[in-house]
Amino acid sequence: MKYAAGTCGRVFYLHIEHGEDPVATIQSFVQEKEVLSGVIHFIGAIKKAMLVTGPKEDVLPPDPYKVEVPFAHELIGTGFIRSGEGGPVVHIHVSAGRGEKALTGCLRGSAEVFILIEAVIMEFAGIEIPVMPDKKTGMMLPDPVISVR
């Protein structure tokens, strides 16, 4: 295990409106505000989304199992903001439900807000969590050395 200790920096509340793309909106916001590391929590509803709900098989590199969310689903989500080569990188996981069925996974690509998503971003001060390509998984993962700024 590795860790870094810092403090909470700025805190932002986002009101993401019907029809907006939540991932693109959050990504654009953290770039504009230069939030290099932090955590995101949100609630609301989405439609027209794609979730990666795990690998198709337990092998590396993983072949993602993708599930489309074509209709409106209630949503709760959390994620991290980490620093990448081109600035901050947003990584979001959600649970989405409709009726008696629910899905949990990584929100990938574009999506569409249904009515509203309320999000809180808490910036980390004093630490940066860079992402780097990982050869074994073929994914961008947090660097094992977390730098202190």
Phi, psi and omega in degrees: 000142173233152178208164173223147180245137178211203179229171177278129177267231180289154175235131182238142171250129179243136176247097185264122194268164179312129177091342179286157174270113186295321181293312180296321180296313179294316180300314179297318181297312183292330175292314180299318182271359179056047174274107185271337176206145181171188181231149181238136171229140180205160174223158178154218180212147178226165169212169180052057182235165176234129176244141168263115187256024178128179176276155175295323177221159181277066179227158175246138353290149184285145171260111189294138173268112185256139178232127178278141174246089188279335185245168182301132177226141170294154191215140166225139184210163177211159180189178179240151169249123180230161182272134177237183182299322182261016182117201183293145179238128181261132177232119190235135171242144184222160163242129183232133182224151176212128183064234181257011183243144179221151176232148174229135178178188180273126179282117184240144177070205183274159176211176179226130177290135171254114183071290188196144164235130174255127182232148172238129175247126175246116182281140172272132176250136177092356176221153172231143180237089182286149173254143182224154176295135178251118185296322184294317184264341185073017184244164172272116183236158176302136178294138181296342176258109180270116185278147176258130180252000000 
